[in-house]
């Protein structure tokens, strides 16, 4: 069996071919340009690779409601040229195969549940902290959409008293993305995060804001694993700092062994690394194929 996978990011697209065992056999990547150029490259790639299904994890917001007239669309994105773009319809006009369709962060959570850090568990939350901040939720064995889909990057957070930064989010300012994304770090400190030393005060501030969001997630969703990915989390010193802050916020209230005795294995980086989204798209495609065959 051959499954197509598309990680459709706001900066770059990654397309790949994999199998039902979670092995990626081939992959390419290219910049995200206007839809005409970008989708031409996607379609050209799959024309030379016959597949049984295709899974897509895409930047959003997305329409994930199968009964909607705009199901499969990228909707109100600020990404130039992509607003109200019929992503699934464009692919369906070229390939008649089953499709899996979800957000890029839900896909990453699904990939980690299938083959990564949350394998064997029935719940996890995946945060990506980078150019933007997003959260994917996998609970009780399935991805969560709800009314639209989770937007965990825009949860409100409490500002530190010494922080007078106004935030970069044009919608909410003092949300997680507004205060802790890569652009927020650069705007606050006038340098990219990758240029700041490990002992810079930026990182304790970053850990404080991320831990607020993670603590709220633990209290609301009680996931069996929290996975933190994205470019900002490449700063490995952040993980022990975030874990310490989460413990401080929760203050022993949640009596779970994972939190009280095994935090190092509870809040973790993605086991699939930077390819969690591509593996998640593969998992979405495999799930779509199984549903088309009415398989469990």
N, C-alpha and C positions, 0 to 999 in steps of 0.2 A: 504493500500500500504506500502511496505517495501523497503527502498532504502539503499544500502550499501554505505559507505563513507570511503575513505582512505586518510589520511594525511601522505604522504610519505616524511618524513624529513630526512636530512642527519645524524641526531643523533638518532632519534627514529621514529617509525611508530605508528600511531594511527588508528585503524579500528573501525568502529561503524555501527550501524543500526539505521535508523531514519524513519520518515514518512513525508508526504507531508506538514505537518503543522510546520515543523522545530523542531520537538521534537526528540532528540537523546535518544533512548530506551536502548541501550547497547553499551559498548565500551571496548576495550582492548588496551594496548600499550606494545611495546617491543623494544629493541635496534635495530638500523639499522646495520646489519652485512653484510656479503657477500650476493649477490642476492639469492643464492640457499637456505640458511638458512632463510633469511627474507621472501622471497616469499612463502616458504613452510608454514610459520606461517600465512601469509595472506590467502593463499588458504585453509588451515585447518579451519580457523575461518569462512570463508563464506560457507564452506561445511556444517556447522551446522546451517546456517541461510539462508533460501531461500529468495532471493531478486528479485525485479523487474528491477532494474538497479543498476549500481555502478558508483559513481563519485570519481575521483582521483585528488588531488592537490599534485604535486610532486616537489621535489628539481630538479634543472636543471643544465645546459640548457636542453631544451626539443625540440622535433620535434612536432609541433602543426599543421602542414600542412596536411590536410586529403588526398591530392593528392600525397603525398610523399611516396616513398618506405620504408622510415624509420619512418613513422607516428607512434606515440606512443612510441618512443624510448627516453630514457635518453641518451643524446649525449656526449658532451665533458666534462663531469664532472670530477674533480680531485678525486672524491670519489672512493676509491679503489674497483675494481671489477664491478663498475656500468657503466663505459663508454661504450656507444653504446649498452646499455641493452634494449631488446625489452619488455618493461614493459606491454604494452597493449596486445601484442600477447601472452604473458605468461598467462595472465588472461583469454583471449578469448579461449585459448585451454582447459579451465576448465568450464567456464560459458558463455553460449550464452545469454547475456542480453545486453541492450544498455549501452554504457559507455560515461561518461563525463570525459574529460582529459584536464588538464591545469596546470600552475605553482602553487606552493603552495601560493605565494603571490596574484596571480590573484584569486585563490580560496578564500583566506581570504577576499579580497575586495568584492567578490560575496556574501559571507556569510553575511558580514556587510550590503550589499545592500538589501539582502533578509530579514534578521531578526535582524539586529543590528543597529549600529549608523547611517547608511545611509539609513535606511528603508524609503521608500516613495520618495527617491530622484532618479534622473536618472544619477547621476555621483558621483564618489568618487575616491580618491587615497588612497591606503593602503601601508604604509611603515612598514617593519619589520626591526628593528635595533637590532641585536644580534650577534651571531657568524659570520654571514654574514649580508649584507644589501640588501634588494630587494624591489621592488615596484610593486604593482598590480594596474591596471587601469581599471575602470569601467566607461564608457562614453556613454551618450545617450542611456542608457538601455542595454548595452552589454559590454562584456569584450573585451579589445583591445589586439590584437596580432601583427598586422603589418607584417613586413618582417620575424621576428622570434618571439619575445615577448619582452616586456619592460625589460630593465636592469638598472633600476633607481638607483641601488646601486653603479653603476660605473660611474655616471656623474662626470666630473671634478669639483673640488671646489678650491676656493682661500685660500691658506694657511694664517693663522694669522702671522703677522710679528715676534711675539715672539715664534712661534712654529717651532722648527728645526727638528721635527720628520719626518722621511722619508716615513712613510706609510707602511702598511703590505700587500697591494694588489700586487701580483707578476706581474700583467699585467699593472697596471696604477699608482701604488704608491699613488699619490695625488688625488684619487677619494673618494667618500663618504665612501665606505667600507674600503678603505685603511686608512682613517684618523679617522673614527668615530665608527667602529664596536667594539664589545666586545674585540676581540684580539688586536685591535689598542689601546684601553684604557690600557689593561694589558701591552702591549709592551712599551708604552710611560711612564707609571707611575710605572711599576714593581709591580703592585698589581691589582687584579681583581676589576672591577667596584663595585661589591657588597661589597668590603672591604673599599671603599673610603667614607668618611663622606659627608653629603649633601652639606657642604660649601667648598668642595675641588675645586680648580681651574679647575679640569678636567671637571666639569659639565658646566661651562660657555663656555669652548672651545667646548665641545660637542654640546651645544645649537647653537653656532655660525655655526658649520658645517652643522648640520641638517637643520637649518633655511635657509641656502643658497640653499640647495636642494629643500626644500619645497617652497621657494619663486619662484624658477625657474619653479616648477611644476604649481604653481598658474598662473604664467604669460603665460605658454605654453598651459595648458590644462583647466584652469578655473574650477576646480572641485567644486562641491557644498559642499564637506566635505573632510577634510584631516584627516586620521586616522593613528596614530603612535603606533605600537605594537612592540613586541619582548622584549628580556630580558633586554636590556639597558634601554628601556622606562619604566621599573618597578621603576626606580628612578623618583618618582612623581614630584620632584622639577624641573625636566626638562621641563615639559609642560608650566608653565608660562614663563620660560626663552626662550623657542623656540618661543612662541607667541610674546613676546616682540621683539625678533630679527627679526622675519618675518615682523612685523610692521615697524621696522627700515629700513629693506631692501626695502620694497615696498614704503615707504615714502609717503603714501596717493595716489599713482598713480592709483591703482585699486579702483574705487569708488563703492564698494559693502558693503551693510549693515553688512554682515557677518564678513567682515574684519575690518570695522571701528567701529562697535558698539557691536559685539557679538563674538569676537574672542575665548572666552572660550568655545563656542559651535561649533566652526568651526574646530579648531585643537584639536582633542580629542583622548583619548584612545579607543581601541575597546570595544564596548558594550558586545561582546561575549567573551571578555577576551582571555585567552590562547587557547580557543577552536574555535576561528574564522576560522582556517584552516579546522577543521573537519566539522563545519557547512557549510563552503563553498564547501567542497567535497560533502556534502549532497545536496546542491543546484545544483551543477553540475550534479549529478546523476538524480535529479528530472527533470532538463532541458532536459537531454538526453532521459529520458522516454517520456516526452511530445513530443519531436521531433519525436520519433519513432511512436507515435500515431497521429502525425500531429495536436497536440493541441497547442493553443496559449499560 
